[in-house]
Amino acid sequence: MERRSFLKQASTGAAAAAATTLAAPAIANEPSIKWRLASSFPKSLDTIYQAAEDMAKRVKELTDGKFDIRVFAAGEVVPAFGVADAVQNGTVEMAHTASYYFVGKNKTFCFDCAIPFGLTSRQQTAWMYHGGGLAATREFFREFNIINMPGGNTGTQMGGWWRKEIKSVEDLKGVKMRIPGFGGEVMSRLGVVPQAIPGGDIYPSLEKGTIDAAEWVGPYDDEKLGFFKVAPNYYYPGFWESSTQLSFYINAKEWEKLPATYKAALEAAAAEAHVKMQAEYDAKNPRALASLLAKGAKLHRYPNDVLAAAFKASQDLLAEENAKNPQFKKIFDQWNRFRNDSYQWFRVAEQGFAAFAFNQKV
Amino acid sequence: MERRSFLKQASTGAAAAAATTLAAPAIANEPSIKWRLASSFPKSLDTIYQAAEDMAKRVKELTDGKFDIRVFAAGEVVPAFGVADAVQNGTVEMAHTASYYFVGKNKTFCFDCAIPFGLTSRQQTAWMYHGGGLAATREFFREFNIINMPGGNTGTQMGGWWRKEIKSVEDLKGVKMRIPGFGGEVMSRLGVVPQAIPGGDIYPSLEKGTIDAAEWVGPYDDEKLGFFKVAPNYYYPGFWESSTQLSFYINAKEWEKLPATYKAALEAAAAEAHVKMQAEYDAKNPRALASLLAKGAKLHRYPNDVLAAAFKASQDLLAEENAKNPQFKKIFDQWNRFRNDSYQWFRVAEQGFAAFAFNQKV
């Protein structure tokens, strides 16, 4: 975003409101600070991308314009998957990213984002803020010189678009599917041949037949890429992303230099962006799903044997990682107790309500 | 909270952090403002009550101590159910409350809190921030001179404690149940004799046999009141509170006088308290449920015929209110479209995941 339009946008909040008050205040003795935030996301993923802009706008309002964080889309100053390194070495002060992008460094990053058959978004948020998750992940991030904060959540993602219908786990054998990361490893154990393909290349690959299936995010983002035209079977749930948390990364040394009011501004603005980004997806996805169905998408639940096989493969993968990665295991043991307790509780009041109510005509 | 302990608490954030930085800033030209916030909740409902304290602490940190909101528990300066009037007439600048307490003024207040067979907490948050809910409820609140902001959510509540097991809707006839408000009206149509009894009087009433059943909140709050000892049948879901949103109320004239940075501070701190309070319940309830079961609570889902009858009664009540209350109907029509779309979407990825995963052994 240009500086001019950024200022214009900010003025609809801070400056406009100040004009209506008698005493227009100034944070006179605060230092003026300019930071750069590298997003891992293109502007086309507008719901996710906007969370960083919203956070930056709020920080600016809270500090009367003095703490100015400029947001850059993926590739503008740093490549999408280079943002962790860029924050670590101080190229930028901040990033907005999905921590599972750095699974190649260490799978422990996934606890800050998504684990197959992991936590739903409410459970993840509860674990982070009140279940020990923020402390546990921050201890891990310390070696990367990064302070992490939750920065949005997509909720449970969809299970992707398939050219052919999947009637049992047998139908997965040999299917080339665009599914990166941990989810790809799970699918690989079920016979799928996972492919890592950037977002913009998925549609042409499906159209040409280079791949037979692809997962992306959920109805709102999926609709824009047009997958329904070439692979209309739309499966749920995306069990490898029971929820996908985004994160703000802050260079730890830059963080320590901030005055207390600016630290508070970042924490409050990040938490606000976290809850509002999820709310935005939850408001947009219902309409997008209806639109996709009207355009011919065919909705299917993964068959029970696929879910059961995927669950077993996920548990096996987690056990194997625990056996070889002490940092992973340290967080896993605490996280898994939380997951177990949380599953027991959420299947009661929440599930008891949802399973009945969501099937009523209202 | 005493001023001394408030300052001590604040010092763990702002002051302590400032000590580690070279330049300790000061918001030199900002006005010093002291506000009072009347909570509708006793300190014993600690998760809900604390959301107001957390919001006030964050506002103080964001403004370098200059915007000081002192929180008073229910009854300290204003009775629990008098806080809307107190904000409206300027006795206090703010309140933290559950809007359905004011159903006697107008049932339209319920959209800001809970409606039988209404929205889950994620759906409610989505409706408020990105589905038109905040604009719609604020238009309604204008006549009360109040600006409302979401301030926490309990999630789907439990369905209460019953002395005897409920096997069908027949078993509800004539049962005296502590259940206030809209939920009481629904239950009344199913044959229950609803009673409005304050929290502290519920246990003695159950013990003496004055009532046969009682609903309160969820495992964490319910355990403290000991209901399991005298009415061990613990039912779910609390379909009259599919989620219960708490709200901050701000006197509209006082709001307009605030400098823009203080308005931003209140908005950000309220949103942060909103998400973190929900997270705290979601972290506490699982352990409390396990503890209650260990102490002899017997968990039951309401029978299907009870849920079906309650759903029909709720729809009838909403239709009757629409017929006589144009303010209610105006919001209802928009809300109900959101509810329908949201139910259609949430039964896909979220339900598809939850229904499978929450029943696995992890």
Interface residues (C-beta under 8 A of the other chain):
Chain A: G13 A14 A15 A16 A17 A18 T20 T21 L22 A23 A24 P25 A26 I27 A28 N29 E30 P31 R58 E61 L62 T63 D64 F117 T120 S121 R122 Q123 T125 A126 W127 M128 Y129 H130 G131 G155 T156 Q157 M158 G159 G218 P219 Y236 P237 G238 F239 S242 E256 K257 L258 P259 A260 T261 Y262 K263 A264 A265 E267 A268 A269 A271 E272 H274 V275 K276 Q278 A279 E280 Y281 D282 A283 K284 N285 P286 R287 L289 A290 L299 R301 Y302 N304 L307 F311 Q315 N336 F338 R339 N340 D341 S342 Y343 Q344 W345 F346 R347 V348 A349 E350 Q351 G352 F353 A354 A355 F356 A357 F358 N359 Q360 V362
Chain B: G13 A14 A15 A16 A17 A18 T20 T21 L22 A23 A24 P25 A26 I27 A28 N29 E30 P31 R58 E61 L62 T63 D64 F117 T120 S121 R122 Q123 T125 A126 W127 M128 Y129 H130 G131 G155 T156 Q157 M158 G159 G218 P219 Y236 P237 G238 F239 S242 E256 K257 L258 P259 A260 T261 K263 A264 A265 E267 A268 A269 A271 E272 H274 V275 K276 Q278 A279 E280 Y281 D282 A283 K284 N285 P286 R287 L289 A290 L299 R301 Y302 N304 L307 F311 Q315 N336 F338 R339 N340 D341 S342 Y343 Q344 W345 F346 R347 V348 A349 E350 Q351 G352 F353 A354 A355 F356 A357 F358 N359 Q360 V362
